[in-house]
């Protein structure tokens, strides 16, 4: 009888042990499945994000090439027309010295414009002709904005100052697509620089609504008043005509609009309270590290 009880007890213990082992295996299997499912979801999100970035990069590249094609055509036309005027002048009807100087000045200016757009086109498309993808890099914001200031200082009219204002620490770091962001900033600064013959251009930025809010202000003529309200709209009014001197600005505006949309930001343009110059106002989402 004692032997039978011992065997019964051992059988009960064995059954309980097996149940515990099976329960443990089931729990382990469920944990493995949960981890695999989480990993697959992360991979799917990453793939979707990469595909989105690649698609946006392709759109930016395509639109940029289209707009730069228009930008190249205008200075080429102006250079050609001015050269014909210079060649067509003869001893019997010579050009006045001031007119000749103005034509040469315009030729040099438009030549620089051609060179600028060609450099930007090469930078965006890459040296090997491949389509770039949007790549996010952490950079020091103060140093980055200061580099744009130094770059635009080479293009502003003599006597025009360029300043920076911010309430953010100089140690703040932001995660940005720096090549695309540079295209945006330089084009916006050129819009201000081309028609600011005196005074200043000010770059202001701050942390706002989980992103960076920028104001670029100038004290010059900037854009015509009737253009400020529609400058960043997709479709301009049918009766709207842009002055010839603002055509290159219009191209820059379209490029800026394309880049802002790719970065999922917003942009607008309006006059200052003193009705002097323009204010370019834009916001882009951005992860910022404040330490």
Secondary structure by P-SEA (a helix, b strand, c coil): caaaaaaaaaaaaaaaaaaaaaaaaaaaaaaaaaaaaaaaaaaaaaaaaaaaaaaaaaaaaaaaaaaaaaaaaaaaaaaaaaaaaaaaccccccccaaaaaaaaaaaaaaaaaaaaaaaaaaaaaccccccccbbbbbccaaaaaaaaaaaaccccccccccccccccccccccccaaaaaaaaaaaaaaaaaacccccbbbbbbbbcccbbbbbbbbcccccccccccccccccccccccccccaaaaaaaaaaaaaaaaaacccccccccccccbbbbbbbbbbbbbcc
